[in-house]
Amino acid sequence: MKSTGEQKGSAGLEGIALSTHKTAKIMRDKGGYNHYMHSLSLRHESVPELPFRGLSNVEYLSIGDNELEEIPKHMLNHMPIVKTFDMGRCRIRSVLQDDLKGTQMVVNLFLPSNNITRLDKGAFPTSLVTLHLGRNQIEHLNGTLRHLDKLESLFINMNRISSLDNELPESNRLKLIMAQNNRLELLPESMRFMHKLENLHVQHNLLRTFDGIFKHARNLTEFHAFNNEIEYLRQDDFLECQMLEDIDFSVNHIKSLNGSLLPMSRLRRANISYNEIEEFSMNEIRGLVTLHYLILNNNKIKHLTGHQENNIDQNSYLIELVLDNNELKSLDGALMGLNSLKHLSVAFNQLERILPEDFIGLAKLETIDLSHNQLLTLKEMERTFLPNLSILNAAHNNITRLEKDFHGLPVLCNANLTSNQISSISSDLVSQTRCKNHNVPNKLALYLDDNPILCDNRLNELCPIMLKQETEIHGKSQCFESDQEVCTVLPMLFVNNYPLLIPTQLSQQVLANAKPVVIVPLLNPTINNADDVLPPLIAPLGNPIIKPLIIAAPLPTLTTTSTTTTPQHHQQQQQQRLPLPPLRQSNRMLKLMWKLWKRQRNSSQLL
């Protein structure tokens, strides 16, 4: 920064480097510079003792991101009408009583990310509407806010404050309080009378109770109090909070909601996860027709109740319900009536069975996550009709068979059954299912990773049926490691077209006692011992499954004892005999497949 104070009437700012985003207007006439600078922003500079006279029209001043350790009051004395003053991200250690006396009209004061530990009484102008003291080292507010009758937004987050008793403005005009990441154990009694409060963030503190402080907070719309020590919610904690739309009470020790949410008629999102609730009644949200998201994961819920005597309102708008990581063994039909529910997650529970009544009325359901439970079957789902379900996740269960389980899922597009014990799949599984994405026909993706069925040659018979029904099978297992869709790879792994060999040069005695003989073709030893050069479609299998070569029992000759065989007749029989196919045909076929693959691999490497 340079000073050119020699010019008449100059403000001494001819060489000041202003930041690129500032808005400034400096006009010059014959006498030097007129005083029309309205906005001044300095970044990464020091502010030495300069003649700041003549900047009386500046309304926005930003000197953040500097090495300043104290507020430059000598500069502020020449800017009496500054409305917004930003001095964030410096090294300010204190706000003294006379630091801001020159700016008694300031409305927005920003002092975040400094090293402030001291606040003098009367240090802040009474004109303040917004005050940001976040991310400092303040332990006590020292009564510095009590006289700020116009204050509406207060940021004191990420400090070391342990109490707010007798610290907040007496005018009760506050609309926003950001007090998260402090050491608060109790909320101040003065909050009972803050009827204009709209947003309150007190997460990451040591609060144990709300003590009915917000009973009359009629304008409160957002309340975050996660990661505290709250153990109990009173029934009247939010008695008049009809405007509340978003609450987050996660990571506490809440054991019961006690009907505390029922007055929140405009509630849209409620996060009660990571608490200690053991039983949840759907009556806790009865009548909350605007509630879209209810998050209850990581509690200790063993039972869901409230499904018969007091059903959820018929106009329920709950879209997403999360019950992961609880102790549920059954849904007990408690979801009945959630007719707008689209996403349901009950993963990581102890569910052993799904009943048809569990999903009655869930016509809009699009995704279900049943993974990591103890389900033995999905058979009961065939009696459930979910016309919009597109994603089913039942991975990591104990399911053994799939029969008509998908018959009630007409538009299913993704079924994840990874890590089960499935050894049998009916050809009727998807006969009533046709995937549709936004009414556009598509293919159903069936994921069967780590299931016994992938090591069963019956899959070769199932694949053509699945392909005709627009279903793709995906998966890997210990005997199948291809990344490709399973059914497109199988035809190259299983060889079926072997001829029926009928030997004819056998004696009549042998023919009479002959039985069918099964001969299993073996891989060429040279190929079998060289797994590193086998095609990737064959090598992972070790011993490819090949259908046996059957040599049928020869048919008896229609002859009698009185019949004699002439040389001509014997010659005709010789001409009618079929040639014996070589027994090494199967080995030759595998050799040919291997050579073709090797040729293709070499060609691709050349390209």
C-alpha positions as semicolon CSV with decimal commas, in nm:
position;residue;x (nm);y (nm);z (nm)
1;M;0,000;0,000;0,000
2;K;0,124;0,344;-0,089
3;S;0,034;0,684;0,047
4;T;0,008;0,995;-0,169
5;G;-0,119;1,240;0,087
6;E;0,048;1,532;-0,088
7;Q;-0,250;1,591;-0,318
8;K;-0,508;1,851;-0,218
9;G;-0,821;1,701;-0,072
10;S;-0,689;1,355;-0,143
11;A;-0,794;1,064;0,071
12;G;-0,444;0,925;0,032
13;L;-0,566;0,614;-0,153
14;E;-0,418;0,657;-0,498
15;G;-0,201;0,348;-0,458
16;I;-0,434;0,126;-0,249
17;A;-0,478;-0,222;-0,396
18;L;-0,849;-0,308;-0,378
19;S;-0,970;-0,665;-0,406
20;T;-1,122;-0,765;-0,738
21;H;-1,471;-0,821;-0,598
22;K;-1,508;-0,480;-0,428
23;T;-1,746;-0,212;-0,544
24;A;-1,584;0,130;-0,526
25;K;-1,633;0,465;-0,690
26;I;-1,361;0,728;-0,680
27;M;-1,415;1,048;-0,874
28;R;-1,144;1,305;-0,933
29;D;-1,171;1,672;-1,020
30;K;-0,926;1,959;-1,036
31;G;-0,880;1,962;-0,661
32;G;-0,799;1,593;-0,631
33;Y;-1,034;1,312;-0,515
34;N;-1,394;1,364;-0,416
35;H;-1,529;1,148;-0,137
36;Y;-1,753;0,905;-0,324
37;M;-1,603;0,569;-0,222
38;H;-1,892;0,360;-0,094
39;S;-1,721;0,021;-0,061
40;L;-1,365;-0,066;0,039
41;S;-1,220;-0,415;0,058
42;L;-0,860;-0,494;0,152
43;R;-0,723;-0,848;0,150
44;H;-0,394;-0,992;0,271
45;E;-0,258;-0,649;0,358
46;S;-0,170;-0,474;0,680
47;V;-0,347;-0,151;0,770
48;P;-0,081;0,093;0,892
49;E;-0,145;0,444;1,019
50;L;-0,268;0,607;0,701
51;P;-0,463;0,927;0,643
52;F;-0,810;0,773;0,595
53;R;-0,968;1,114;0,605
54;G;-1,221;1,169;0,332
55;L;-1,379;0,822;0,340
56;S;-1,688;0,938;0,522
57;N;-1,920;0,786;0,257
58;V;-1,793;0,427;0,288
59;E;-2,081;0,195;0,385
60;Y;-1,920;-0,146;0,332
61;L;-1,576;-0,217;0,476
62;S;-1,392;-0,550;0,462
63;I;-1,041;-0,594;0,594
64;G;-1,055;-0,968;0,658
65;D;-0,780;-1,222;0,588
66;N;-0,507;-1,001;0,734
67;E;-0,251;-1,032;1,010
68;L;-0,426;-0,777;1,231
69;E;-0,426;-0,846;1,606
70;E;-0,654;-0,558;1,705
71;I;-0,937;-0,360;1,550
72;P;-0,794;-0,051;1,366
73;K;-1,007;0,213;1,541
74;H;-0,797;0,496;1,391
75;M;-0,932;0,398;1,050
76;L;-1,292;0,345;1,162
77;N;-1,309;0,693;1,312
78;H;-1,306;0,832;0,956
79;M;-1,594;0,607;0,839
80;P;-1,892;0,703;1,053
81;I;-2,165;0,557;0,830
82;V;-2,024;0,209;0,771
83;K;-2,320;-0,031;0,768
84;T;-2,133;-0,360;0,716
85;F;-1,790;-0,428;0,868
86;D;-1,610;-0,757;0,796
87;M;-1,293;-0,838;0,985
88;G;-1,304;-1,217;0,974
89;R;-1,010;-1,456;0,960
90;C;-0,760;-1,222;1,125
91;R;-0,587;-1,251;1,463
92;I;-0,805;-1,024;1,672
93;R;-0,773;-1,108;2,043
94;S;-1,022;-0,870;2,198
95;V;-1,302;-0,623;2,134
96;L;-1,240;-0,325;2,360
97;Q;-1,491;-0,065;2,472
98;D;-1,374;0,209;2,235
99;D;-1,277;-0,005;1,933
100;L;-1,604;0,056;1,747
101;K;-1,701;0,399;1,878
102;G;-1,633;0,554;1,539
103;T;-1,891;0,329;1,367
104;Q;-2,210;0,373;1,565
105;M;-2,428;0,306;1,257
106;V;-2,292;-0,039;1,179
107;V;-2,570;-0,294;1,119
108;N;-2,377;-0,610;1,028
109;L;-2,056;-0,693;1,216
110;F;-1,854;-1,001;1,119
111;L;-1,563;-1,113;1,338
112;P;-1,546;-1,491;1,277
113;S;-1,233;-1,707;1,287
114;N;-1,022;-1,483;1,506
115;N;-0,861;-1,543;1,846
116;I;-1,105;-1,339;2,053
117;T;-1,107;-1,417;2,425
118;R;-1,211;-1,079;2,569
119;L;-1,530;-0,879;2,514
120;D;-1,575;-0,549;2,697
121;K;-1,918;-0,433;2,809
122;G;-2,056;-0,169;2,579
123;A;-1,811;-0,261;2,303
124;F;-2,081;-0,327;2,041
125;P;-2,293;-0,048;1,887
126;T;-2,665;-0,070;1,967
127;S;-2,742;-0,046;1,595
128;L;-2,635;-0,407;1,533
129;V;-2,883;-0,639;1,360
130;T;-2,636;-0,920;1,276
131;L;-2,337;-1,017;1,492
132;H;-2,098;-1,299;1,400
133;L;-1,854;-1,409;1,672
134;G;-1,826;-1,771;1,560
135;R;-1,507;-1,977;1,561
136;N;-1,325;-1,784;1,833
137;Q;-1,212;-1,872;2,186
138;I;-1,482;-1,694;2,384
139;E;-1,572;-1,843;2,723
140;H;-1,801;-1,566;2,853
141;L;-2,006;-1,308;2,667
142;N;-1,966;-1,077;2,967
143;G;-2,307;-0,915;2,924
144;T;-2,197;-0,745;2,602
145;L;-2,519;-0,837;2,417
146;R;-2,779;-0,731;2,672
147;H;-2,823;-0,379;2,530
148;L;-2,845;-0,486;2,163
149;D;-3,218;-0,424;2,127
150;K;-3,217;-0,453;1,745
151;L;-3,019;-0,776;1,721
152;E;-3,192;-1,043;1,508
153;S;-2,912;-1,284;1,406
154;L;-2,646;-1,408;1,648
155;F;-2,356;-1,640;1,561
156;I;-2,159;-1,764;1,862
157;N;-2,084;-2,113;1,728
158;M;-1,759;-2,299;1,791
159;N;-1,650;-2,119;2,105
160;R;-1,609;-2,231;2,467
161;I;-1,926;-2,086;2,612
162;S;-2,076;-2,286;2,901
163;S;-2,372;-2,063;2,989
164;L;-2,603;-1,811;2,823
165;D;-2,789;-1,709;3,138
166;N;-2,843;-1,331;3,142
167;E;-2,637;-1,295;2,826
168;L;-2,888;-1,262;2,541
169;P;-3,059;-0,932;2,445
170;E;-3,353;-0,833;2,663
171;S;-3,557;-0,719;2,363
172;N;-3,625;-1,079;2,252
173;R;-3,609;-0,984;1,883
174;L;-3,371;-1,264;1,793
175;K;-3,479;-1,473;1,493
176;L;-3,166;-1,683;1,446
177;I;-2,923;-1,824;1,703
178;M;-2,626;-2,035;1,598
179;A;-2,476;-2,167;1,922
180;Q;-2,351;-2,510;1,816
181;N;-2,018;-2,656;1,925
182;N;-1,997;-2,500;2,269
183;R;-2,021;-2,635;2,624
184;L;-2,380;-2,549;2,707
185;E;-2,549;-2,770;2,967
186;L;-2,871;-2,570;2,995
187;L;-3,059;-2,328;2,774
188;P;-3,127;-1,984;2,924
189;E;-3,467;-1,903;3,074
190;S;-3,485;-1,594;2,854
191;M;-3,551;-1,821;2,554
192;R;-3,900;-1,889;2,689
193;F;-3,998;-1,541;2,576
194;M;-3,830;-1,541;2,235
195;H;-4,152;-1,570;2,040
196;K;-3,987;-1,441;1,720
197;L;-3,718;-1,711;1,714
198;E;-3,719;-1,898;1,380
199;N;-3,390;-2,091;1,360
200;L;-3,202;-2,244;1,651
201;H;-2,887;-2,457;1,626
202;V;-2,748;-2,592;1,954
203;Q;-2,596;-2,920;1,832
204;H;-2,269;-3,048;1,975
205;N;-2,325;-2,925;2,329
206;L;-2,397;-3,093;2,663
207;L;-2,772;-3,027;2,691
208;R;-2,975;-3,279;2,893
209;T;-3,325;-3,139;2,858
210;F;-3,530;-2,870;2,683
211;D;-3,738;-2,819;2,999
212;G;-4,037;-2,679;2,810
213;I;-3,843;-2,369;2,706
214;F;-3,985;-2,381;2,351
215;K;-4,344;-2,442;2,455
216;H;-4,452;-2,103;2,316
217;A;-4,203;-2,069;2,028
218;R;-4,478;-2,010;1,773
219;N;-4,245;-1,903;1,491
220;L;-3,973;-2,166;1,533
221;T;-3,924;-2,342;1,196
222;E;-3,586;-2,517;1,230
223;F;-3,440;-2,671;1,545
224;H;-3,118;-2,875;1,545
225;A;-3,001;-3,023;1,876
226;F;-2,815;-3,337;1,767
227;N;-2,513;-3,471;1,952
228;N;-2,614;-3,366;2,302
229;E;-2,705;-3,559;2,619
230;I;-3,085;-3,528;2,594
231;E;-3,260;-3,815;2,773
232;Y;-3,624;-3,714;2,782
233;L;-3,882;-3,521;2,578
234;R;-4,182;-3,379;2,758
235;Q;-4,523;-3,403;2,599
236;D;-4,558;-3,023;2,606
237;D;-4,201;-2,934;2,501
238;F;-4,331;-2,800;2,168
239;L;-4,691;-2,728;2,258
240;E;-4,734;-2,424;2,030
241;C;-4,469;-2,502;1,767
242;Q;-4,709;-2,532;1,475
243;M;-4,456;-2,371;1,237
244;L;-4,173;-2,617;1,307
245;E;-4,066;-2,789;0,982
246;D;-3,726;-2,945;1,049
247;I;-3,598;-3,108;1,369
248;D;-3,278;-3,302;1,425
249;F;-3,246;-3,467;1,768
250;S;-3,009;-3,745;1,656
251;V;-2,717;-3,876;1,864
252;N;-2,875;-3,829;2,207
253;H;-3,015;-4,063;2,473
254;I;-3,387;-4,021;2,403
255;K;-3,590;-4,324;2,510
256;S;-3,938;-4,205;2,412
257;L;-4,097;-3,923;2,212
258;N;-4,399;-3,905;2,447
259;G;-4,619;-3,751;2,179
260;S;-4,400;-3,440;2,173
261;L;-4,408;-3,416;1,792
262;L;-4,786;-3,410;1,755
263;P;-4,828;-3,027;1,780
264;M;-4,585;-2,980;1,486
265;S;-4,856;-2,971;1,222
266;R;-4,614;-2,847;0,952
267;L;-4,328;-3,084;1,029
268;R;-4,155;-3,208;0,712
269;R;-3,837;-3,378;0,838
270;A;-3,764;-3,548;1,170
271;N;-3,429;-3,710;1,249
272;I;-3,438;-3,910;1,574
273;S;-3,159;-4,153;1,480
274;Y;-2,886;-4,277;1,714
275;N;-3,096;-4,270;2,030
276;E;-3,224;-4,535;2,272
277;I;-3,587;-4,580;2,168
278;E;-3,699;-4,940;2,232
279;E;-4,058;-4,922;2,109
280;F;-4,199;-4,689;1,846
281;S;-4,568;-4,629;1,793
282;M;-4,687;-4,498;1,458
283;N;-4,928;-4,290;1,665
284;E;-4,631;-4,062;1,735
285;I;-4,677;-3,917;1,385
286;R;-5,054;-3,946;1,361
287;G;-5,201;-3,637;1,197
288;L;-4,864;-3,505;1,073
289;V;-4,980;-3,497;0,713
290;T;-4,683;-3,291;0,589
291;L;-4,415;-3,519;0,737
292;H;-4,201;-3,643;0,445
293;Y;-3,890;-3,789;0,610
294;L;-3,876;-3,987;0,935
295;I;-3,531;-4,117;1,029
296;L;-3,515;-4,367;1,317
297;N;-3,206;-4,572;1,237
298;N;-2,960;-4,686;1,505
299;N;-3,201;-4,702;1,796
300;K;-3,300;-5,010;1,997
301;I;-3,647;-5,053;1,850
302;K;-3,781;-5,405;1,904
303;H;-4,148;-5,342;1,830
304;L;-4,355;-5,122;1,600
305;T;-4,703;-5,055;1,731
306;G;-5,010;-4,846;1,661
307;H;-5,126;-5,017;1,343
308;Q;-5,487;-5,108;1,426
309;E;-5,667;-4,896;1,679
310;N;-5,527;-4,565;1,555
311;N;-5,412;-4,590;1,197
312;I;-5,204;-4,320;1,034
313;D;-5,413;-4,046;0,877
314;Q;-5,541;-4,147;0,534
315;N;-5,377;-3,837;0,390
316;S;-5,030;-3,922;0,521
317;Y;-4,750;-3,777;0,310
318;L;-4,457;-3,968;0,461
319;I;-4,219;-4,038;0,171
320;E;-3,917;-4,198;0,338
321;L;-3,896;-4,413;0,652
322;V;-3,556;-4,531;0,777
323;L;-3,546;-4,805;1,042
324;D;-3,197;-4,946;0,982
325;N;-2,985;-5,089;1,262
326;N;-3,256;-5,167;1,513
327;E;-3,372;-5,493;1,673
328;L;-3,692;-5,559;1,479
329;K;-3,798;-5,920;1,431
330;S;-4,126;-5,834;1,262
331;L;-4,296;-5,532;1,110
332;D;-4,629;-5,641;1,263
333;G;-4,827;-5,466;0,991
334;A;-4,745;-5,132;1,154
335;L;-4,682;-4,958;0,821
336;M;-5,041;-4,997;0,714
337;G;-5,184;-4,665;0,600
338;L;-4,860;-4,498;0,488
339;N;-5,013;-4,453;0,146
340;S;-4,753;-4,203;0,019
341;L;-4,444;-4,395;0,131
342;K;-4,186;-4,432;-0,150
343;H;-3,870;-4,547;0,027
344;L;-3,855;-4,798;0,313
345;S;-3,532;-4,920;0,471
346;V;-3,521;-5,183;0,746
347;A;-3,169;-5,313;0,684
348;F;-2,954;-5,454;0,966
349;N;-3,238;-5,579;1,182
350;Q;-3,343;-5,929;1,287
351;L;-3,640;-5,981;1,054
352;E;-3,723;-6,348;1,008
353;R;-4,037;-6,317;0,801
354;I;-4,228;-6,072;0,583
355;L;-4,608;-6,091;0,595
356;P;-4,852;-5,972;0,326
357;E;-5,016;-5,729;0,569
358;D;-4,682;-5,556;0,625
359;F;-4,721;-5,371;0,296
360;I;-5,097;-5,322;0,269
361;G;-5,177;-4,981;0,123
362;L;-4,819;-4,900;0,020
363;A;-4,916;-4,852;-0,343
364;K;-4,654;-4,581;-0,407
365;L;-4,360;-4,772;-0,260
366;E;-4,061;-4,763;-0,499
367;T;-3,769;-4,907;-0,300
368;I;-3,738;-5,158;-0,014
369;D;-3,415;-5,243;0,166
370;L;-3,443;-5,570;0,360
371;S;-3,072;-5,651;0,352
372;H;-2,874;-5,790;0,646
373;N;-3,163;-5,962;0,820
374;Q;-3,251;-6,326;0,889
375;L;-3,515;-6,384;0,622
376;L;-3,557;-6,745;0,512
377;T;-3,802;-6,673;0,231
378;L;-3,978;-6,401;0,034
379;K;-4,268;-6,631;-0,051
380;E;-4,526;-6,418;0,130
381;M;-4,450;-6,129;-0,103
382;E;-4,626;-6,307;-0,388
383;R;-4,950;-6,222;-0,209
384;T;-4,850;-5,857;-0,181
385;F;-4,921;-5,615;-0,464
386;L;-4,674;-5,326;-0,491
387;P;-4,745;-5,172;-0,833
388;N;-4,459;-4,919;-0,824
389;L;-4,178;-5,112;-0,656
390;S;-3,869;-5,094;-0,878
391;I;-3,583;-5,178;-0,637
392;L;-3,574;-5,470;-0,393
393;N;-3,265;-5,528;-0,180
394;A;-3,271;-5,854;0,014
395;A;-2,897;-5,921;0,019
396;H;-2,725;-6,095;0,311
397;N;-3,016;-6,305;0,433
398;N;-3,078;-6,682;0,447
399;I;-3,313;-6,719;0,150
400;T;-3,290;-7,065;-0,013
401;R;-3,555;-7,067;-0,289
402;L;-3,721;-6,825;-0,527
403;E;-4,051;-6,940;-0,671
404;K;-4,333;-6,693;-0,738
405;D;-4,197;-6,433;-0,499
406;F;-4,203;-6,151;-0,757
407;H;-4,559;-6,205;-0,878
408;G;-4,682;-5,901;-0,686
409;L;-4,405;-5,678;-0,821
410;P;-4,509;-5,598;-1,179
411;V;-4,247;-5,329;-1,257
412;L;-3,947;-5,456;-1,060
413;C;-3,618;-5,349;-1,224
414;N;-3,348;-5,433;-0,970
415;A;-3,345;-5,729;-0,731
416;N;-3,036;-5,768;-0,515
417;L;-3,018;-6,115;-0,358
418;T;-2,644;-6,124;-0,305
419;S;-2,503;-6,347;-0,030
420;N;-2,800;-6,572;0,039
421;Q;-2,831;-6,953;0,017
422;I;-3,035;-6,966;-0,304
423;S;-3,004;-7,306;-0,474
424;S;-3,332;-7,312;-0,666
425;I;-3,507;-7,057;-0,888
426;S;-3,843;-7,123;-1,048
427;S;-3,895;-7,040;-1,414
428;D;-4,213;-6,860;-1,298
429;L;-4,024;-6,615;-1,077
430;V;-4,049;-6,321;-1,316
431;S;-4,335;-6,437;-1,536
432;Q;-4,556;-6,155;-1,403
433;T;-4,281;-5,891;-1,395
434;R;-4,174;-5,646;-1,665
435;C;-3,931;-5,372;-1,570
436;K;-4,029;-5,017;-1,661
437;N;-3,834;-4,697;-1,609
438;H;-4,067;-4,399;-1,644
439;N;-4,303;-4,626;-1,840
440;V;-4,021;-4,727;-2,078
441;P;-3,972;-5,108;-2,093
442;N;-3,634;-5,226;-1,969
443;K;-3,469;-5,541;-1,835
444;L;-3,485;-5,670;-1,480
445;A;-3,138;-5,705;-1,324
446;L;-3,119;-6,002;-1,085
447;Y;-2,804;-6,007;-0,868
448;L;-2,708;-6,350;-0,732
449;D;-2,349;-6,304;-0,614
450;D;-2,230;-6,571;-0,372
451;N;-2,528;-6,803;-0,405
452;P;-2,506;-7,181;-0,469
453;I;-2,722;-7,148;-0,781
454;L;-2,428;-6,998;-0,971
455;C;-2,241;-7,328;-0,934
456;D;-2,533;-7,539;-1,055
457;N;-2,552;-7,648;-1,420
458;R;-2,931;-7,614;-1,401
459;L;-2,870;-7,244;-1,445
460;N;-2,795;-7,329;-1,807
461;E;-3,156;-7,437;-1,848
462;L;-3,295;-7,137;-1,659
463;C;-3,108;-6,874;-1,858
464;P;-3,301;-6,904;-2,187
465;I;-3,627;-6,870;-1,996
466;M;-3,502;-6,562;-1,811
467;L;-3,380;-6,400;-2,132
468;K;-3,720;-6,447;-2,291
469;Q;-3,871;-6,274;-1,988
470;E;-3,636;-5,974;-2,019
471;T;-3,428;-6,064;-1,714
472;E;-3,050;-6,050;-1,680
473;I;-2,867;-6,253;-1,417
474;H;-2,555;-6,097;-1,265
475;G;-2,318;-6,230;-1,006
476;K;-1,988;-6,378;-0,899
477;S;-1,917;-6,681;-0,687
478;Q;-1,632;-6,916;-0,601
479;C;-1,688;-7,103;-0,928
480;F;-1,796;-6,815;-1,149
481;E;-1,594;-6,495;-1,166
482;S;-1,695;-6,336;-1,494
483;D;-1,791;-5,968;-1,491
484;Q;-2,028;-6,027;-1,780
485;E;-2,397;-6,100;-1,756
486;V;-2,417;-6,466;-1,655
487;C;-2,651;-6,597;-1,924
488;T;-2,442;-6,457;-2,211
489;V;-2,136;-6,645;-2,086
490;L;-2,287;-6,984;-2,006
491;P;-2,323;-7,110;-2,368
492;M;-1,944;-7,092;-2,402
493;L;-1,892;-7,291;-2,083
494;F;-2,133;-7,580;-2,128
495;V;-2,104;-7,814;-2,432
496;N;-2,422;-8,009;-2,502
497;N;-2,420;-8,131;-2,861
498;Y;-2,255;-8,472;-2,843
499;P;-2,372;-8,753;-3,081
500;L;-2,541;-9,069;-2,967
501;L;-2,297;-9,357;-3,027
502;I;-2,446;-9,701;-3,105
503;P;-2,186;-9,980;-3,134
504;T;-2,291;-10,254;-3,376
505;Q;-2,004;-10,502;-3,392
506;L;-2,105;-10,692;-3,079
507;S;-2,205;-11,056;-3,027
508;Q;-2,565;-11,157;-2,964
509;Q;-2,483;-11,251;-2,605
510;V;-2,333;-10,911;-2,534
511;L;-2,629;-10,740;-2,698
512;A;-2,876;-10,925;-2,480
513;N;-2,710;-10,811;-2,156
514;A;-2,601;-10,464;-2,268
515;K;-2,682;-10,154;-2,058
516;P;-2,634;-9,784;-2,136
517;V;-2,285;-9,662;-2,057
518;V;-2,204;-9,306;-1,955
519;I;-1,874;-9,166;-2,074
520;V;-1,771;-8,821;-1,949
521;P;-1,539;-8,642;-2,191
522;L;-1,222;-8,518;-2,024
523;L;-1,025;-8,208;-2,097
524;N;-0,706;-8,253;-2,287
525;P;-0,438;-8,294;-2,016
526;T;-0,221;-8,036;-2,186
527;I;-0,495;-7,778;-2,158
528;N;-0,613;-7,885;-1,815
529;N;-0,265;-7,838;-1,666
530;A;-0,215;-7,497;-1,818
531;D;-0,482;-7,285;-1,647
532;D;-0,283;-6,970;-1,709
533;V;-0,337;-6,997;-2,084
534;L;-0,700;-7,105;-2,075
535;P;-0,960;-6,851;-2,182
536;P;-1,094;-6,650;-1,882
537;L;-1,438;-6,803;-1,937
538;I;-1,304;-7,156;-1,875
539;A;-1,008;-7,114;-1,642
540;P;-1,199;-6,997;-1,328
541;L;-1,415;-7,309;-1,335
542;G;-1,126;-7,552;-1,295
543;N;-1,330;-7,841;-1,438
544;P;-1,600;-7,715;-1,675
545;I;-1,934;-7,885;-1,638
546;I;-1,985;-8,098;-1,950
547;K;-2,287;-8,317;-2,011
548;P;-2,188;-8,683;-2,042
549;L;-2,157;-8,868;-2,370
550;I;-2,412;-9,150;-2,366
551;I;-2,352;-9,476;-2,552
552;A;-2,692;-9,636;-2,581
553;A;-2,754;-10,010;-2,548
554;P;-2,758;-10,167;-2,897
555;L;-3,089;-10,287;-3,035
556;P;-3,126;-10,666;-3,069
557;T;-3,117;-10,812;-3,422
558;L;-3,448;-10,953;-3,548
559;T;-3,321;-11,304;-3,647
560;T;-3,444;-11,664;-3,595
561;T;-3,267;-12,000;-3,577
562;S;-3,406;-12,096;-3,918
563;T;-3,268;-11,792;-4,082
564;T;-2,939;-11,817;-4,262
565;T;-2,719;-11,528;-4,348
566;T;-2,602;-11,521;-4,704
567;P;-2,283;-11,340;-4,806
568;Q;-2,494;-11,087;-4,997
569;H;-2,712;-11,016;-4,695
570;H;-2,404;-10,977;-4,475
571;Q;-2,259;-10,731;-4,724
572;Q;-2,583;-10,522;-4,718
573;Q;-2,568;-10,509;-4,338
574;Q;-2,210;-10,389;-4,353
575;Q;-2,313;-10,110;-4,591
576;Q;-2,598;-10,000;-4,361
577;R;-2,374;-9,974;-4,055
578;L;-2,299;-9,622;-3,939
579;P;-1,937;-9,518;-3,897
580;L;-1,820;-9,496;-3,536
581;P;-1,753;-9,132;-3,440
582;P;-1,414;-9,077;-3,284
583;L;-1,420;-9,087;-2,905
584;R;-1,179;-8,798;-2,893
585;Q;-1,427;-8,562;-3,054
586;S;-1,493;-8,376;-2,726
587;N;-1,123;-8,315;-2,670
588;R;-1,085;-8,186;-3,022
589;M;-1,373;-7,947;-2,972
590;L;-1,217;-7,801;-2,658
591;K;-0,882;-7,771;-2,834
592;L;-1,053;-7,586;-3,116
593;M;-1,223;-7,346;-2,871
594;W;-0,889;-7,282;-2,703
595;K;-0,712;-7,214;-3,035
596;L;-0,986;-6,975;-3,146
597;W;-0,965;-6,785;-2,821
598;K;-0,584;-6,767;-2,840
599;R;-0,605;-6,633;-3,195
600;Q;-0,855;-6,367;-3,087
601;R;-0,635;-6,266;-2,794
602;N;-0,328;-6,228;-3,015
603;S;-0,525;-6,023;-3,265
604;S;-0,650;-5,786;-2,994
605;Q;-0,297;-5,742;-2,858
606;L;-0,176;-5,646;-3,206
607;L;-0,450;-5,385;-3,229
